């Protein structure tokens, strides 16, 4: 029996920011946007430090 493919990173991130943070924790849209923007900055930083793009790490 084969396992279904695991969700891609972007889909997991989207689910986290839309479902978990907004619905389960009842955070304001501005708070979620701030967390999202900070996470994007972290991804850009790690890309520069590792010398790889996000798609190369998939």
C-alpha positions in Angstrom: 0.0 0.0 0.0 1.5 3.3 -1.0 1.3 6.4 1.1 -0.3 9.6 -0.3 2.2 12.3 -1.1 2.9 14.7 1.8 1.7 18.3 1.4 4.1 20.8 0.1 5.7 23.3 2.4 3.7 26.3 0.9 0.4 24.5 1.5 1.3 23.7 5.1 2.3 27.3 5.6 -1.0 28.6 4.1 -3.0 26.2 6.2 -1.1 27.3 9.4 -1.7 31.0 8.7 -5.3 30.7 7.7 -6.7 27.8 9.8 -4.6 27.6 12.9 -3.8 31.2 13.6 -7.1 32.8 12.5 -9.6 30.2 13.4 -8.2 28.3 16.3 -6.4 31.2 18.1 -8.7 34.0 17.0 -5.8 36.3 16.1 -6.5 39.5 14.3 -5.8 39.7 10.5 -3.1 42.3 11.2 -1.3 40.0 13.6 -1.5 37.1 11.1 -0.2 39.4 8.4 2.7 40.5 10.6 3.6 36.9 11.4 3.4 36.0 7.7 5.6 38.9 6.7 8.2 38.0 9.3 8.2 34.4 8.1 8.8 35.5 4.5 11.8 37.5 5.7 13.1 34.4 7.5 12.8 32.4 4.3 14.6 35.0 2.3 17.4 35.2 4.9 17.8 31.4 4.9 17.9 31.3 1.1 20.8 33.8 1.1 22.6 32.1 3.8 22.3 28.6 2.3 22.6 29.8 -1.3 19.5 27.8 -2.3 16.1 28.8 -3.5 13.0 27.5 -1.8 12.2 25.3 -4.8 15.7 23.7 -4.6 15.0 22.6 -1.1 11.8 20.7 -2.0 
